[in-house]
């Protein structure tokens, strides 16, 4: 059942989404060769709690960490570890959720570690473009399938695989609410987008084929051909006259620019 949010509830979700965005920026400023994914998780949890919120992921279905950190061929749901050390040329997807004032914010960003190949840079660029195109279709009167088709069409036109097993979702008091928002589908199908709908749109795009598997830890999803994957996510709200992106990458861009100058 889809739960449409009031203006007051959207305001509270917006606050949580801004905190998520700032948390990703804080984590991103530490992404460099030699750091462990566990250390990044610790940085995130401290930042979230220092701002009066709690990590949405920690304890969710017994997930043990505050962030999902997925490196290279890992698509999503990677568990942070002291043994997983980032190295030059890696790409790392950081997925973050917070709960502030009883409402969830959710966003993800894939960072380059040091210098990455032009081929992988293109994967990241196309995946971000998929997100932009999906968000453009998330407007009053459209349907979920319009978002799904926009993401799939752009990814596959560029020769990439679109993950089927994992999808975007509604966001509110719970981390995952109805409706599901697949990254593949047909235009004009699925639930109609009405004012007050808050959803997370999150393309998960593989450099190679779409096929994925689950690791023995019961969480980490990785590409079967072991080629890199990218993941970007925004939480948005559909309104009568516009669609508002509640999360933002501007804090990440500002932080990364600052780090590159130092």
Backbone as CSV, one residue per row, in Angstrom:
resi,resn,N_x,N_y,N_z,CA_x,CA_y,CA_z,C_x,C_y,C_z
1,UNK,0.845,-1.197,0.000,0.000,0.000,0.000,0.880,1.247,0.000
2,UNK,0.595,2.173,-0.898,1.401,3.387,-1.016,0.902,4.426,-0.019
3,UNK,1.843,5.017,0.711,1.529,6.016,1.729,2.005,7.376,1.213
4,UNK,1.057,8.257,0.909,1.388,9.592,0.414,1.633,10.529,1.593
5,UNK,2.671,11.353,1.480,3.101,12.192,2.589,2.459,13.573,2.560
6,UNK,2.208,14.103,3.751,1.738,15.479,3.894,2.918,16.431,3.708
7,UNK,2.617,17.711,3.586,3.679,18.716,3.453,4.598,18.694,4.672
8,UNK,4.016,18.494,5.848,4.820,18.452,7.079,5.743,17.236,7.076
9,UNK,5.230,16.119,6.644,6.057,14.913,6.590,7.173,15.058,5.558
10,UNK,6.869,15.667,4.426,7.904,15.906,3.414,9.007,16.789,3.986
11,UNK,8.636,17.785,4.776,9.633,18.663,5.399,10.570,17.884,6.314
12,UNK,10.016,16.934,7.063,10.829,16.123,7.965,11.729,15.163,7.173
13,UNK,11.198,14.584,6.100,12.021,13.718,5.253,13.148,14.536,4.618
14,UNK,12.833,15.763,4.217,13.852,16.630,3.614,15.025,16.850,4.578
15,UNK,14.731,17.059,5.851,15.797,17.266,6.841,16.688,16.031,6.943
16,UNK,16.074,14.858,6.947,16.847,13.620,7.022,17.670,13.435,5.746
17,UNK,17.107,13.817,4.612,17.823,13.680,3.339,19.026,14.617,3.258
18,UNK,18.889,15.815,3.801,20.031,16.735,3.820,21.151,16.166,4.684
19,UNK,20.787,15.551,5.809,21.803,14.936,6.652,22.485,13.775,5.941
20,UNK,21.725,12.953,5.241,22.314,11.870,4.451,23.312,12.441,3.443
21,UNK,22.922,13.500,2.770,23.778,14.106,1.757,25.070,14.627,2.370
22,UNK,24.964,15.242,3.533,26.162,15.754,4.212,27.038,14.610,4.724
23,UNK,26.392,13.518,5.141,27.157,12.357,5.603,27.965,11.756,4.457
24,UNK,27.354,11.622,3.290,28.080,11.095,2.138,29.260,11.998,1.776
25,UNK,29.065,13.292,1.890,30.164,14.221,1.609,31.292,14.048,2.617
26,UNK,30.942,13.889,3.875,31.952,13.680,4.915,32.732,12.397,4.650
27,UNK,32.025,11.334,4.350,32.684,10.059,4.044,33.550,10.198,2.795
28,UNK,33.008,10.846,1.770,33.740,10.996,0.519,35.054,11.722,0.667
29,UNK,35.143,12.630,1.632,36.384,13.377,1.827,37.500,12.498,2.380
30,UNK,37.139,11.304,2.873,38.136,10.362,3.397,38.428,9.216,2.428
31,UNK,37.699,9.158,1.327,37.910,8.073,0.367,39.244,8.283,-0.347
32,UNK,40.181,7.393,-0.084,41.506,7.480,-0.688,42.193,6.121,-0.534
33,UNK,43.216,5.884,-1.325,43.936,4.612,-1.186,44.479,4.434,0.233
34,UNK,44.311,3.223,0.774,44.860,2.901,2.082,43.866,2.925,3.218
35,UNK,42.679,3.476,3.012,41.692,3.513,4.089,40.821,2.266,4.007
36,UNK,40.395,1.777,5.163,39.523,0.597,5.190,38.070,1.030,5.094
37,UNK,37.241,0.149,4.583,35.814,0.464,4.511,35.200,0.512,5.917
38,UNK,35.787,-0.202,6.868,35.319,-0.127,8.245,35.530,1.275,8.818
39,UNK,36.671,1.873,8.503,36.955,3.232,8.984,35.952,4.222,8.403
40,UNK,35.607,4.065,7.138,34.604,4.938,6.532,33.269,4.792,7.240
41,UNK,32.928,3.574,7.618,31.674,3.324,8.327,31.685,4.012,9.687
42,UNK,32.805,3.950,10.378,32.921,4.601,11.692,32.766,6.113,11.560
43,UNK,33.359,6.685,10.528,33.242,8.126,10.285,31.784,8.504,10.073
44,UNK,31.078,7.698,9.288,29.666,7.976,9.011,28.814,7.880,10.269
45,UNK,28.995,6.835,11.028,28.157,6.660,12.216,28.364,7.798,13.209
46,UNK,29.609,8.199,13.418,29.890,9.312,14.325,29.220,10.585,13.831
47,UNK,29.320,10.858,12.545,28.743,12.067,11.967,27.226,12.063,12.108
48,UNK,26.609,10.936,11.818,25.139,10.834,11.912,24.675,11.056,13.348
49,UNK,25.307,10.384,14.297,24.876,10.493,15.692,25.186,11.871,16.268
50,UNK,26.276,12.481,15.828,26.606,13.835,16.290,25.572,14.858,15.825
51,UNK,24.810,14.508,14.804,23.775,15.408,14.293,22.372,14.985,14.750
52,UNK,22.317,14.181,15.804,21.047,13.876,16.439,20.193,12.843,15.738
53,UNK,20.821,12.060,14.870,20.082,11.045,14.121,20.666,9.668,14.398
54,UNK,20.048,8.655,13.821,20.574,7.286,13.920,20.736,6.714,12.514
55,UNK,21.694,5.797,12.333,21.865,5.153,11.023,20.666,4.266,10.709
56,UNK,20.068,4.452,9.538,18.877,3.681,9.169,19.210,2.230,8.868
57,UNK,20.445,1.968,8.435,20.802,0.617,8.004,21.215,-0.280,9.164
58,UNK,21.814,0.308,10.196,22.394,-0.519,11.254,21.300,-1.265,12.008
59,UNK,21.371,-2.594,11.970,20.366,-3.423,12.623,19.179,-3.744,11.740
60,UNK,19.067,-3.103,10.574,17.959,-3.390,9.671,18.123,-4.803,9.112
61,UNK,17.194,-5.679,9.464,17.289,-7.097,9.108,18.658,-7.664,9.523
62,UNK,19.147,-7.149,10.654,20.418,-7.576,11.255,21.651,-7.146,10.453
63,UNK,21.510,-6.153,9.593,22.700,-5.637,8.912,23.624,-5.015,9.959
64,UNK,24.937,-5.318,9.925,25.816,-4.971,11.041,26.447,-3.589,11.000
65,UNK,26.178,-2.770,9.972,26.926,-1.524,9.813,26.002,-0.355,9.513
66,UNK,26.595,0.844,9.511,25.837,2.067,9.232,25.765,2.372,7.743
67,UNK,26.741,1.907,6.993,26.794,2.113,5.549,26.830,0.776,4.829
68,UNK,26.319,0.767,3.615,26.630,-0.306,2.673,27.763,0.224,1.795
69,UNK,28.903,-0.468,1.798,30.066,-0.012,1.030,30.474,-1.141,0.092
70,UNK,30.355,-0.871,-1.199,30.532,-1.916,-2.210,31.635,-1.489,-3.173
71,UNK,32.630,-2.348,-3.337,33.843,-1.996,-4.078,33.911,-2.771,-5.395
72,UNK,34.163,-2.040,-6.485,34.399,-2.619,-7.811,33.234,-3.486,-8.287
73,UNK,33.420,-4.826,-8.318,32.367,-5.707,-8.832,31.218,-5.891,-7.842
74,UNK,31.368,-5.404,-6.620,30.260,-5.445,-5.669,29.241,-4.380,-6.067
75,UNK,27.992,-4.788,-6.198,26.951,-3.888,-6.680,26.386,-3.065,-5.529
76,UNK,25.890,-3.738,-4.506,25.294,-3.095,-3.334,25.437,-4.018,-2.124
77,UNK,25.134,-3.431,-0.952,25.013,-4.163,0.315,26.347,-4.728,0.817
78,UNK,27.462,-4.160,0.372,28.757,-4.590,0.888,28.898,-4.250,2.365
79,UNK,29.426,-5.189,3.144,29.600,-4.993,4.585,30.985,-4.404,4.843
80,UNK,31.072,-3.249,5.523,32.374,-2.662,5.834,33.249,-3.615,6.631
81,UNK,34.565,-3.545,6.386,35.503,-4.458,7.039,36.869,-3.802,7.172
82,UNK,37.558,-4.123,8.268,38.938,-3.670,8.440,39.869,-4.319,7.425
83,UNK,39.445,-5.442,6.875,40.278,-6.168,5.917,40.087,-5.689,4.476
84,UNK,39.114,-4.837,4.266,38.863,-4.335,2.915,39.470,-2.944,2.802
85,UNK,40.628,-2.868,2.180,41.389,-1.623,2.067,41.269,-1.092,0.642
86,UNK,40.883,0.162,0.515,40.744,0.756,-0.806,42.110,0.984,-1.436
87,UNK,42.172,0.818,-2.751,43.428,1.030,-3.470,43.170,1.890,-4.706
88,UNK,44.244,2.483,-5.202,44.151,3.339,-6.370,43.503,2.585,-7.539
89,UNK,42.528,3.243,-8.182,41.839,2.626,-9.311,40.528,1.953,-8.968
90,UNK,40.243,1.813,-7.661,38.960,1.234,-7.242,37.823,2.228,-7.470
91,UNK,36.609,1.687,-7.549,35.408,2.513,-7.397,34.637,1.942,-6.214
92,UNK,34.055,2.838,-5.425,33.386,2.390,-4.206,32.026,3.070,-4.086
93,UNK,30.989,2.250,-4.066,29.627,2.737,-3.864,29.354,2.833,-2.365
94,UNK,28.927,4.015,-1.928,28.580,4.236,-0.522,27.086,4.569,-0.455
95,UNK,26.335,3.696,0.185,24.893,3.847,0.341,24.613,4.185,1.794
96,UNK,23.867,5.263,2.025,23.669,5.757,3.392,22.201,6.050,3.650
97,UNK,21.750,5.724,4.858,20.409,6.078,5.301,20.466,6.628,6.711
98,UNK,19.622,7.620,6.992,19.539,8.161,8.345,18.078,8.206,8.778
99,UNK,17.883,8.181,10.091,16.556,8.405,10.657,16.651,9.635,11.553
100,UNK,15.934,10.680,11.183,15.925,11.938,11.927,14.477,12.356,12.122
101,UNK,14.109,12.621,13.372,12.725,13.016,13.700,11.706,12.005,13.191
102,UNK,12.110,10.721,13.183,11.186,9.654,12.845,11.046,9.361,11.362
103,UNK,11.818,10.080,10.517,11.711,9.867,9.079,13.076,9.566,8.468
104,UNK,13.025,8.784,7.388,14.245,8.266,6.750,14.676,9.157,5.595
105,UNK,15.994,9.277,5.440,16.591,9.824,4.228,17.492,8.760,3.640
106,UNK,17.616,8.704,2.302,18.358,7.617,1.663,19.033,8.144,0.401
107,UNK,20.327,7.860,0.260,21.051,8.290,-0.933,22.299,7.444,-1.092
108,UNK,22.828,7.412,-2.313,24.061,6.665,-2.582,24.886,7.394,-3.641
109,UNK,26.200,7.174,-3.570,27.130,7.810,-4.510,28.302,6.864,-4.725
110,UNK,28.758,6.778,-5.957,29.917,5.943,-6.261,31.135,6.832,-6.461
111,UNK,32.139,6.620,-5.607,33.349,7.435,-5.599,34.480,6.739,-6.362
112,UNK,35.291,7.541,-7.016,36.541,7.046,-7.595,37.628,7.118,-6.538
113,UNK,38.432,6.084,-6.463,39.560,6.054,-5.517,40.835,6.333,-6.319
114,UNK,41.398,7.505,-6.116,42.596,7.865,-6.893,42.245,8.003,-8.367
115,UNK,43.119,7.499,-9.213,42.918,7.570,-10.662,42.242,6.297,-11.163
116,UNK,41.120,6.459,-11.859,40.420,5.309,-12.423,40.501,5.385,-13.949
117,UNK,40.261,4.279,-14.600,40.361,4.212,-16.058,39.248,5.015,-16.715
118,UNK,39.478,5.429,-17.952,38.451,6.145,-18.710,37.204,5.290,-18.886
119,UNK,37.397,3.992,-19.022,36.280,3.066,-19.193,35.362,3.092,-17.967
120,UNK,35.961,3.114,-16.780,35.167,3.136,-15.550,34.569,4.526,-15.327
121,UNK,35.311,5.575,-15.688,34.754,6.929,-15.607,33.469,7.023,-16.421
122,UNK,33.462,6.403,-17.578,32.276,6.441,-18.432,31.105,5.705,-17.786
123,UNK,31.391,4.577,-17.118,30.340,3.849,-16.394,29.708,4.746,-15.338
124,UNK,30.533,5.459,-14.581,30.007,6.351,-13.541,29.189,7.478,-14.161
125,UNK,29.671,8.021,-15.257,28.956,9.122,-15.916,27.591,8.663,-16.428
126,UNK,27.565,7.530,-17.105,26.302,7.032,-17.661,25.320,6.683,-16.543
127,UNK,25.812,6.117,-15.447,24.923,5.764,-14.336,24.308,7.011,-13.716
128,UNK,25.110,8.074,-13.572,24.545,9.335,-13.078,23.519,9.887,-14.053
129,UNK,23.794,9.766,-15.344,22.833,10.230,-16.339,21.530,9.428,-16.255
130,UNK,21.645,8.122,-15.993,20.449,7.293,-15.791,19.611,7.825,-14.638
131,UNK,20.271,8.233,-13.568,19.566,8.785,-12.413,18.846,10.075,-12.800
132,UNK,19.543,10.950,-13.500,18.941,12.217,-13.926,17.709,11.962,-14.800
133,UNK,17.837,11.051,-15.741,16.727,10.746,-16.641,15.551,10.116,-15.897
134,UNK,15.867,9.254,-14.924,14.807,8.662,-14.112,14.064,9.705,-13.308
135,UNK,14.815,10.620,-12.697,14.196,11.687,-11.898,13.308,12.574,-12.778
136,UNK,13.747,12.844,-14.008,12.958,13.679,-14.917,11.580,13.071,-15.195
137,UNK,11.485,11.748,-15.153,10.206,11.066,-15.420,9.368,10.903,-14.153
138,UNK,9.917,11.265,-13.009,9.189,11.114,-11.740,8.325,12.339,-11.497
139,UNK,7.305,12.512,-12.324,6.454,13.684,-12.193,4.978,13.279,-12.183
140,UNK,4.191,14.159,-11.606,2.752,13.933,-11.434,2.106,13.515,-12.751
141,UNK,1.372,12.399,-12.698,0.655,11.906,-13.862,1.373,10.802,-14.606
142,UNK,2.697,10.723,-14.443,3.441,9.613,-15.041,3.241,8.350,-14.217
143,UNK,3.875,7.274,-14.657,3.818,6.013,-13.929,5.230,5.519,-13.601
144,UNK,5.307,4.602,-12.651,6.609,4.055,-12.244,7.375,3.519,-13.449
145,UNK,6.666,2.868,-14.371,7.320,2.300,-15.545,8.015,3.338,-16.414
146,UNK,7.567,4.578,-16.360,8.230,5.637,-17.127,9.629,5.904,-16.575
147,UNK,9.753,5.873,-15.258,11.063,6.008,-14.620,11.939,4.816,-14.998
148,UNK,11.375,3.634,-14.845,12.119,2.397,-15.096,12.651,2.346,-16.522
149,UNK,11.790,2.679,-17.479,12.186,2.625,-18.880,13.305,3.616,-19.173
150,UNK,13.209,4.815,-18.619,14.222,5.839,-18.877,15.603,5.374,-18.429
151,UNK,15.668,4.747,-17.260,16.940,4.240,-16.739,17.469,3.113,-17.623
152,UNK,16.625,2.135,-17.886,17.041,0.967,-18.663,17.473,1.358,-20.070
153,UNK,16.691,2.199,-20.704,16.964,2.564,-22.098,18.335,3.225,-22.234
154,UNK,18.652,4.161,-21.344,19.930,4.872,-21.447,21.103,3.953,-21.147
155,UNK,20.948,3.110,-20.125,22.039,2.188,-19.768,22.313,1.200,-20.899
156,UNK,21.267,0.591,-21.417,21.462,-0.445,-22.428,21.897,0.132,-23.768
157,UNK,21.480,1.349,-24.086,21.966,1.992,-25.310,23.480,2.205,-25.264
158,UNK,24.005,2.314,-24.048,25.444,2.512,-23.879,26.187,1.204,-23.603
159,UNK,25.478,0.081,-23.754,26.120,-1.218,-23.668,26.284,-1.789,-22.275
160,UNK,25.548,-1.249,-21.300,25.681,-1.701,-19.920,24.526,-2.600,-19.493
161,UNK,24.772,-3.371,-18.426,23.756,-4.254,-17.878,23.001,-3.594,-16.736
162,UNK,21.685,-3.799,-16.699,20.834,-3.215,-15.665,20.421,-4.309,-14.683
163,UNK,20.758,-4.138,-13.434,20.457,-5.136,-12.403,18.941,-5.257,-12.224
164,UNK,18.455,-6.482,-12.206,17.020,-6.750,-12.055,16.613,-7.063,-10.616
165,UNK,17.499,-7.667,-9.856,17.122,-8.236,-8.557,16.929,-7.186,-7.466
166,UNK,17.404,-5.971,-7.687,17.321,-4.927,-6.665,16.686,-3.693,-7.275
167,UNK,15.886,-2.988,-6.475,15.086,-1.892,-7.014,15.082,-0.704,-6.061
168,UNK,14.659,0.453,-6.585,14.347,1.576,-5.723,13.042,1.323,-4.984
169,UNK,12.595,2.314,-4.197,11.488,2.049,-3.273,10.931,3.341,-2.701
170,UNK,9.764,3.214,-2.085,9.213,4.326,-1.327,10.038,4.592,-0.076
171,UNK,9.977,5.838,0.399,10.723,6.252,1.597,9.778,7.037,2.501
172,UNK,9.895,6.795,3.807,9.063,7.538,4.751,9.477,7.254,6.178
173,UNK,8.543,6.763,6.972,8.886,6.358,8.337,9.686,5.064,8.320
174,UNK,9.542,4.295,7.243,10.300,3.059,7.069,11.316,3.250,5.951
175,UNK,12.390,2.462,6.015,13.444,2.538,5.006,12.942,2.087,3.643
176,UNK,12.143,1.023,3.634,11.602,0.508,2.375,10.085,0.476,2.461
177,UNK,9.443,1.294,1.647,7.988,1.325,1.573,7.565,1.062,0.130
178,UNK,6.281,0.836,-0.074,5.747,0.765,-1.426,5.765,2.170,-2.039
179,UNK,5.907,2.280,-3.352,6.020,1.198,-4.334,7.475,0.847,-4.618
180,UNK,7.695,-0.333,-5.220,9.015,-0.628,-5.749,9.257,0.212,-6.998
181,UNK,10.534,0.576,-7.211,10.903,1.388,-8.380,12.014,0.662,-9.133
182,UNK,11.664,-0.257,-10.033,12.681,-0.998,-10.776,13.456,-0.085,-11.733
183,UNK,14.647,-0.527,-12.109,15.462,0.190,-13.089,15.269,-0.365,-14.495
184,UNK,14.237,-1.144,-14.681,13.891,-1.704,-15.984,12.371,-1.805,-16.061
185,UNK,11.823,-1.675,-17.255,10.377,-1.806,-17.375,9.839,-1.116,-18.609
186,UNK,8.519,-1.058,-18.690,7.838,-0.497,-19.851,7.160,0.822,-19.491
187,UNK,7.226,1.752,-20.404,6.547,3.033,-20.211,5.035,2.824,-20.061
188,UNK,4.427,3.653,-19.228,2.976,3.616,-19.074,2.455,2.507,-18.195
189,UNK,3.350,1.811,-17.495,2.926,0.721,-16.611,3.253,1.061,-15.152
190,UNK,2.623,0.331,-14.249,2.903,0.510,-12.830,2.052,1.597,-12.196
191,UNK,2.215,1.793,-10.889,1.409,2.786,-10.173,1.580,4.196,-10.738
192,UNK,0.491,4.952,-10.709,0.523,6.341,-11.147,1.193,7.195,-10.084
193,UNK,1.972,8.182,-10.525,2.689,9.058,-9.604,1.785,10.216,-9.197
194,UNK,1.484,10.278,-7.898,0.562,11.275,-7.368,1.269,12.169,-6.355
195,UNK,0.750,13.364,-6.113,1.388,14.279,-5.156,1.549,13.650,-3.775
196,UNK,2.708,13.865,-3.184,3.005,13.315,-1.866,3.746,12.002,-1.909
197,UNK,3.992,11.492,-3.116,4.759,10.245,-3.242,6.246,10.548,-3.068
198,UNK,6.874,9.870,-2.117,8.315,10.002,-1.892,8.975,8.667,-2.235
199,UNK,9.916,8.713,-3.175,10.565,7.478,-3.631,12.075,7.675,-3.753
200,UNK,12.794,6.578,-3.597,14.228,6.543,-3.866,14.430,5.928,-5.245
201,UNK,15.066,6.685,-6.120,15.409,6.207,-7.459,16.900,5.890,-7.433
202,UNK,17.266,4.639,-7.774,18.657,4.244,-7.585,19.153,3.284,-8.664
203,UNK,19.583,3.820,-9.805,20.162,2.962,-10.837,21.362,2.176,-10.329
204,UNK,21.368,0.875,-10.595,22.510,-0.007,-10.315,22.911,-0.605,-11.654
205,UNK,24.004,-0.111,-12.207,24.367,-0.385,-13.590,25.728,-1.086,-13.644
206,UNK,25.780,-2.185,-14.374,27.006,-2.987,-14.486,27.746,-2.693,-15.785
207,UNK,29.070,-2.663,-15.702,29.852,-2.475,-16.908,29.652,-3.631,-17.888
208,UNK,29.452,-4.818,-17.356,29.237,-5.995,-18.195,27.778,-6.391,-18.233
209,UNK,27.528,-7.647,-17.957,26.170,-8.177,-18.039,25.366,-7.852,-16.783
210,UNK,24.055,-8.050,-16.886,23.145,-7.702,-15.789,23.196,-8.699,-14.635
211,UNK,23.736,-9.890,-14.864,23.625,-10.975,-13.894,24.438,-10.716,-12.626
212,UNK,23.819,-11.013,-11.478,24.475,-10.827,-10.191,24.285,-12.065,-9.324
213,UNK,25.118,-12.155,-8.274,25.005,-13.232,-7.282,25.142,-12.638,-5.896
214,UNK,24.761,-13.427,-4.895,24.894,-13.009,-3.499,26.067,-13.738,-2.858
215,UNK,26.891,-13.005,-2.125,28.051,-13.583,-1.459,27.622,-14.428,-0.262
216,UNK,28.569,-15.176,0.267,28.282,-16.081,1.390,27.932,-15.332,2.665
217,UNK,28.223,-14.017,2.726,27.867,-13.251,3.926,26.364,-12.969,3.999
218,UNK,25.637,-13.336,2.951,24.187,-13.153,2.951,23.736,-11.749,2.610
219,UNK,24.665,-10.865,2.294,24.329,-9.478,1.986,24.908,-8.991,0.657
220,UNK,26.206,-9.109,0.507,26.888,-8.470,-0.624,26.431,-9.050,-1.957
221,UNK,26.027,-8.164,-2.857,25.645,-8.538,-4.213,26.786,-8.149,-5.153
222,UNK,27.192,-9.073,-6.017,28.319,-8.791,-6.913,27.994,-9.260,-8.326
223,UNK,28.693,-8.701,-9.300,28.466,-9.062,-10.703,29.069,-10.430,-10.982
224,UNK,28.337,-11.254,-11.724,28.819,-12.609,-12.012,30.045,-12.609,-12.912
225,UNK,30.189,-11.566,-13.757,31.373,-11.511,-14.621,32.516,-10.730,-13.982
226,UNK,32.304,-10.279,-12.732,33.317,-9.568,-11.936,33.768,-8.254,-12.572
227,UNK,32.930,-7.685,-13.408,33.205,-6.353,-13.936,32.609,-5.308,-12.990
228,UNK,33.131,-4.081,-12.998,32.675,-3.065,-12.043,31.197,-2.717,-12.207
229,UNK,30.633,-2.219,-11.123,29.254,-1.748,-11.105,29.225,-0.360,-10.476
230,UNK,28.213,0.427,-10.823,28.052,1.764,-10.232,26.634,1.920,-9.710
231,UNK,26.493,2.809,-8.726,25.214,2.965,-8.020,25.098,4.417,-7.553
232,UNK,24.060,5.094,-8.021,23.753,6.447,-7.560,22.277,6.490,-7.190
233,UNK,21.960,7.273,-6.144,20.582,7.266,-5.625,20.189,8.637,-5.107
234,UNK,18.977,9.052,-5.465,18.353,10.242,-4.882,16.992,9.873,-4.322
235,UNK,16.601,10.546,-3.243,15.229,10.497,-2.752,14.503,11.730,-3.282
236,UNK,13.332,11.524,-3.880,12.581,12.632,-4.478,11.140,12.597,-3.996
237,UNK,10.472,13.756,-4.092,9.046,13.838,-3.797,8.329,14.372,-5.021
238,UNK,7.230,13.724,-5.366,6.387,14.167,-6.470,5.363,15.157,-5.917
239,UNK,5.314,16.348,-6.504,4.348,17.370,-6.135,3.480,17.690,-7.353
240,UNK,2.412,18.457,-7.152,1.504,18.732,-8.273,2.193,19.512,-9.388
241,UNK,3.012,20.473,-8.992,3.586,21.377,-9.981,5.052,21.104,-10.299
242,UNK,5.674,20.150,-9.587,7.102,19.885,-9.801,7.496,18.608,-9.078
243,UNK,8.728,18.188,-9.331,9.340,17.122,-8.542,10.549,17.704,-7.844
244,UNK,10.653,17.483,-6.549,11.782,18.012,-5.779,12.728,16.881,-5.410
245,UNK,14.009,17.082,-5.691,15.031,16.137,-5.245,15.400,16.502,-3.817
246,UNK,15.118,15.610,-2.880,15.305,15.909,-1.457,16.747,15.703,-1.007
247,UNK,17.453,14.786,-1.651,18.891,14.621,-1.397,19.649,15.468,-2.412
248,UNK,20.950,15.603,-2.213,21.754,16.409,-3.129,23.189,15.893,-3.152
249,UNK,23.847,16.043,-4.292,25.268,15.704,-4.405,26.151,16.948,-4.284
250,UNK,25.554,18.118,-4.060,26.350,19.351,-4.050,27.368,19.358,-2.906
251,UNK,27.016,18.781,-1.772,27.958,18.743,-0.653,29.163,17.858,-0.991
252,UNK,28.911,16.759,-1.685,29.995,15.875,-2.127,30.913,16.625,-3.086
253,UNK,30.313,17.298,-4.058,31.103,18.012,-5.056,31.946,19.109,-4.415
254,UNK,31.375,19.811,-3.428,32.124,20.854,-2.729,33.292,20.250,-1.940
255,UNK,33.044,19.155,-1.243,34.089,18.499,-0.446,35.201,17.951,-1.327
256,UNK,34.837,17.297,-2.423,35.848,16.696,-3.297,36.703,17.778,-3.945
257,UNK,36.094,18.909,-4.284,36.848,20.021,-4.853,37.835,20.545,-3.815
258,UNK,37.356,20.624,-2.552,38.207,21.118,-1.473,39.390,20.168,-1.255
259,UNK,39.112,18.866,-1.268,40.168,17.891,-1.037,41.193,17.939,-2.173
260,UNK,40.723,18.113,-3.415,41.627,18.084,-4.563,42.542,19.305,-4.589
261,UNK,42.086,20.415,-3.958,42.899,21.626,-3.939,44.018,21.522,-2.907
262,UNK,43.744,20.815,-1.819,44.718,20.727,-0.711,45.931,19.925,-1.136
